[in-house]
Amino acid sequence: MIGCHTAQELTQRGDEVTLFDLAPRESYIKRIVTSEVRVVRGDVAELPAVAEAVLDARPEIVIHTAALIGGAAQQVVYRGFRVNIGGTINVAEAVRLAGVRRLLYASTLGVNDLSYPQTAPLTEEFPVGGSGGVYGASKVACEQVLKAYAAAYTFHLGLLRFAGVYGYGEYAGGSGIGIGMYELLAAALAGRPAPIGSGIPDTNEMVYVKDVARGVALAAHAEALPHNTYNLGSGAVVTTDDIVRALQRVVPGASASRGGPARPDPFPRLQPFDLSRSRTELGYEPQYDLEAGLRDFMAEIKRHS
């Protein structure tokens, strides 16, 4: 989802883009990316495949978004770490071998250690530690691995921490928020009671995929990245009640409720990202609040159904 929407944003700016994916779905890519892009099939967990793709494309910038998320990462712990951490090492090594100028890494708000007091919007310096699961732990580890690689081989590094991303996608990585928000809108559009799935936390910062894609493109085109780490979010924490109210404004008469218990969340997110650094250094400004994101997402579902 993020890769294709970012490819669309970049090609609209005149960039040439190559997509690398384990099982690319050509029909989905063509729905999102209106310009021609090259598509390479390969596994991020296999260094020869990654290195060959990068050496062949000779890109100025590599954007690494491949990962298993949430339950998909947790299902088989070894596989989750092999894909997320091993795959990231492979990407960094391919960047080194090919002499790529800049590597942008898709990190997450899940690296924040929310056991610390949340007294103000969370800056990039807020303590990290993950959530105790494979996904959060792997993202914390990958940030440190990439900082070490960039220091050793002097390529530009951008660690882009995304809030919970939703939008029109295939959700192959297992995003609970992505799947949950799609099922919510699809049910409302069909006139059915809309489920709030367990992948949607009671409180969270969510960001629409087109805002994320624009933020990644800004980081790709920035002349310099004075800091390694940048928050990309909406700047607002929303509750499930906020989601229901926004949904009812987008689909009048829609009803929505929890289909079961929310996922355990001993330290809920109380504060959104502080976006000051991304605004100042990247020119990032979210364009979609929750209602606008749902409205555009609904239009995408209708357009592609």
N, C-alpha and C positions, 0 to 999 in steps of 0.2 A: 504493500500500500504506500508506504512512505517513499520507497524507491521510485515507483512509477509516477507519483505526483511530483516528486522532485525532478524527475526526468522531463516532465511536461513543463515545469517552471524554467528549467535550464534551457531546453530547446527553444522556448519562446524568447529567451534572451540571446539566441544565436549560437549556443554551445552545441558541440557534437557529444553524444552520450552513448556509452555502451552499458548495457545491463547484464549482470552476471547473476544467475539464479539456478538453484538446484532443479527446479521443475517449472520453468517459465510457462505461463499460460498466455499464449499469443493473443487470444480473443480479449482477455482482460487488459493486456498492455495496450492494445489498439483502441480500447474504449477510453483510456486515460490519456495516452500520449498521442497527440494529433500529428506530430512530425515523425519522420523516420528515425528510428534508433536501432543500433545493432544489438542483438540478443545472443548471449553466449550461455550455453548450458554447462554447469559445473557445480562442484561441491566445495563450499568454503572450508570444509574440514580437510581437504586434500591440497597440500601445498603445491604440487606440480600443476594442478588445474588452475589455481589462483594465479600462480606466477606466470604461467603461459598466457592467461587472459590479459594480465596487466602488461606484460612485456609486448604482447601483440598490439594492444590498443595504444600504448605509449601516452597515457593521459598526463595532463598537468596536475590533476586532482583526483584522488580516490575517495569516494564516500561509502563508508562501510555501515550498512544497515542490517546485515544478515544476523539473525539470532533466533533462538527459541525463547519464548516468553512464558512467564507464569507457570501454569500447570504443565504446559508442554515441556518446559525446561526441567520441571521437578519430577516428571513421570519416571524417567530413568536418569539418575543423578549423573552418572559417568557421561552419558550422551550429552546431557545439558552442558556440562563443563567442556566436553570435547568440542562441541559446536561453538559455544560462546567464547571460551577462552582460547582453545586451540585454533579456532577459525580466525580470531583476531590476531594471534601471533602470525598466522599464515599471511594475512593481509599486510601486516607490518613488514614482514620479510619480503613480500613481493614489491611493496613500495620501495624498500631499500634497494633491491636488486635492479629495479627499473629506474631508479633515480627520480621518483615522483616528487614534485615540489611540495605538495600539501596532502595531508590525510585528515579527513573529517570523520569522526566516529559518533554513531548514534548511541548516546548514553540515555539516562533516564532519571526521573525524579525518585525512582526506587533506590538510588544510592544514598539518599538522605537518611540519617539515623534519627528517626522521629522520637526516640526516647529522650532526646535533649529538649529543653524548653523551646517552644515555638512562640516567641514574644513579638515577632515582626516578620514581614515577608522574608523568605529564605534566600540569602545570597549564595553565590557560588562557593563561599567559604564556610557555609554551614557544615557541621560534622557529617562525615560519611560513614557508612557501616552496613548498608543494605538492610534487608528485612529478616535475615536469617534463612531465606530460601536460596535456591540455586540461582535464580535470575538476578536478584539484587547482589548476591555475593559475586557472581561472575562479572557483573557490570563494574563493581568497585575494583575488582582485580584487573579488568581490562583497562580501566583508566590509568592505573599505576604501570601496567606493562607498556602501554603506549607512551607514557611520559618518559620511561626509561629508553625506549626505542628512539624517540625523537631527540632525546639528549645525546644519544650515542651516534646518531646518523644525521642529525641537523636538518630533518625535514620539518615543515610547518605542521603543527598539530592543532586541531580544534576538537574539543570534547563538547558535544552539543547535548545538553540534558533536556530531554523532551518531557513535558507533562504527559498525562494520559491521552494518547492520540486516538481520535475517532474519525471516521470518514468512510467513503466508498472504497472497499478493498476486498481481497481474497482471504486475509487473516491467516495465511498459511503458517505463520510463526506461533499462533496460539494466543493472540491478544484477547484477554477476557473483556476488556473495555471495548475494543473494536467489534467483537462478535456481539456483545451485549447491546451496544447502541444500535447496531444494524437490526438485530431482532426486534428491538423496541420500536423502531420506526416502521419496519416492514409490517409488523402486526397492526400498528395504528393505521397505516395506509390501507390495510385489508379490512378494517373495521372490526378487528378482534381486540380483546383486552390485551394490552401490551405488557409483557413480562419485564421486570427489572431483574436481570440475571445476577448470579452470585459474583460475576466478574466485575460488576460495577460497585465500587465501595460506597458506603453511606456518605462519606465526604471525600472529595478529591479535587484536584485541579485538572481540568480537561482542556484540550486544545484541538482545534479542527485541523485536519491534515493539510489543508491548503495554506494555513498559517505556518505550519512546520516546514512545508516545502519551500515557502518563500524565505524562511529563516535560514534553511540550509543553503539556498542559492546565494543569499547575502554573504554567508560565511565563505562560500566558494569564491565569490567575486571580490571580497574585501582585499584591499591592497596588503594589509598586514593583520595579524591576529595578536594584539598586544598581550592578551591572556590566553591560556589554553582552554579555559572552561567558560561556557556560555549557557544560560538558562533560556529555553524557548518554551513559553507557555502562554496562557491567556491572562495571567495576572489575577485570577479570581478562583477561590475555592467554591465549589457548588455541592449541594446536597442532593439526595434522591428526590426530595420534594421540589427543589429547583428544577430538576430535570422534568418532572411530571408537569409542572406549571408551564415550562417552555414548550414541551410537547403539545399541550392543550392549546397554546397560542398558535402553534404551527398546524395542528390537526384538530380543529374545534370538535369537541365532543369525545375526544379520545380518553380512554381510561387506562391507567397503568398502576401496577402494584408489584411488590416483591413476589416472585414465584417460589421463594424458599428463603432460607436464612442467608444473610450476607456473609461473605468470606470473613473469617476471623481477622480482626484488626486491632491488636492491643494498643497501638499508638497511632490514632487517626491523624490525618493531615488537617491541621488547623489553619495553616498559613499558606498562601500561594508563593510561587517563585517571585523573587525580586528581579525585575527585568531591566534594571538600570544599566547594567553593563552591556547587554545586548542592544539596547536602544542607542547608547552612546557610541559603541564601537562597531556595530554591524548595521545600524539604522533599522533595526527590527521593531515593528509595531504590530500587534495582533489586530486583524481586521474583522474577526468573527467572534462575537460573544456567543453564549450558548444558544440563544434563539436563532441568531443568524446562521450558526453552524448547522443546527438541525434543519433549518429551512433549505439551505443549499444541499445538504446531504439528502433530504427528501427529493429534491429536484433531480439529483444524480440517480437515485434509485428509480424514479419514474422514467428518466431518459434511457436507462439501460435495461429496463425490464421488457 
